Amino acid sequence: MTASNGKLIKGATGDWEVVIGLEVHAQVTSNAKLFSGASTEFGGEPNSHVSLVDAAMPGMLPVINEECIRQAVRTGLGLNAKINLRSVFDRKNYFYPDLPQGYQISQYKSPIVGEGEVVVELEGGNSVVVRIERLHLEQDAGKLLHDQRPDMSFVDLNRSGVALMEIVSKPDIRDAEQAKAYVTKLRSILRYLGSCDGDMEKGSLRADVNVSVRKPGGPLGTRCEIKNMNSINFIGQAIEYEARRQVEIIEDGGVIDQETRLFDPSKGETRSMRSKEEAHDYRYFPDPDLLPLEISAAYVAGLKAGLPELPDQKRSRFIAELGLSSYDASVLVAERESAELYETVLGTLANKARDGKLAANWVINELFGRLNKEGRDITGSPVSAEQLAAIVDLIGEGTISGKIAKDLFEIVWQEGGDPRALVETRGMKQVTDLGAIEKVVDSIISANPDKVAQVKIKPAAIQWFVGQVMKSSGGKANPQAVNDLLKSKLGI
């Protein structure tokens, strides 16, 4: 595993290094909110998923939702992180117009999950380890709507109190591409675990991006935080813009103010939102309505035993057991649905050891390639995993050639049907009868004496003959049989 230093920025005074840390807010997959029984369902009429607790009615007390605790611990285990058996919920005091209680229940000094790490694969076979500082649970705020009336703002509290996991990385990321790859990998892990659906369009996954610049190897610079990023591409654009903005200010003799900024996708630039608060500005203190949360080592061990196979483990298994390349394995495990489809194909193959690698090529190049081209996702694929496995079986056993298989794939894509039955009814079988192939070979050899002479000098020229025989047989001749026959006829 090699670490990547990241891309340096060229400035007027030399190279600059970007230092990035991310705070990812992931909405916990749970039917009820963190401290109330109100629904977490997306959509709904404004303020229709609000309990008396969410509305902060007098005398209402928060009650912890165990499912949210379970999901947070599972996520911590998936990040190879330390699970804290004792954690504390704190009140974070701040002006929240969209939280009726006027404070947020979060975790500060004693989070539920401590240090962990995520291994991020980069282009070119490199990878970087991004250390996780902590994962803590907190409640989401509501949503302010400023465009309903010119004279007032509206508030929708449906999201208020929904459980969030805030996953805080160390400042280990060194350029925009690494940041995008990190969020992509983190989202993939969450989806494998089922602890967050990762839907950025619905706001289930959002990121605050901390960016600073420094001379390579120098002390850390002053950071700016870009809030509420809900697109991986926008995260990349915001980092590129913000890093250059900071370099230009410093090189012009200015200083960077620590502040919170917003990214404007239409202009591709960040703009100031407010000066950045320090933790002490929030006046954290333990929430008096909630006892410290204590979980047992046995509870954690039980959750660990029930974890699914995660992307890194699956990738290693595909490489070790099936001989897949590192790249192919990474493509297949990137999303849980892709891995599940490939596993279904493998499970349907007649000979997994023989054809597992071939199946990977077909899943990635033919199926995923065609789905991408037509803008479809796996759920909308006209070719099922079982049909694809049947095509791979037919190639592996020598019934059809790779060329015929592509024609067969096209028929199944357009019309459906059982690949094995289609090969029979449409006469697509490979010709392995040496007698039938021999006539074709003899006629091509006798018609091309110049090429025959050429093969005697340069044996690799036999491929021209192979091509001609395959062409005249409509791609149905068995390539290996053709090769063997030509070698004996041409005496090479």
Protein Blocks (a to p, Z undefined) as FASTA:
>chain_A
ZZdebjadddfkbccddddddddddddddfbdfkbcbdfbehjjehklccfklnopghia
cdddfklmmmmmmmmmmnopacdfbdcddddddddfkbmnopacddfklcfbdcdddddd
dehhiacddddfbdcdddddddddfklbfkbccddfklgopacddddddffbfbfklmmm
mmmmmmmmmmmnopagoiaknopaccddddddddehiacddddddehiabfklmmmmmmm
mmmmmmmmmmnopacddddddddfknopacdfbdcddfklnopaddfkbccddddfklmm
mmmmmpccdfklmmmmmmmmnopafklmmmmmmpmklmmmmmmmmmmpmblmlmmmmmmm
mmmmmmmmmmmmnopafklpfbdfklmmmmmmmmmnomacfklmmmmmmmmmmngpjfkl
mmmmnopaccfbfklmmmmmmmmmmmmmmlmmmmmmmmmlmmmmmmmmmmmnnomacfkl
mmmmmmmmnoZZ
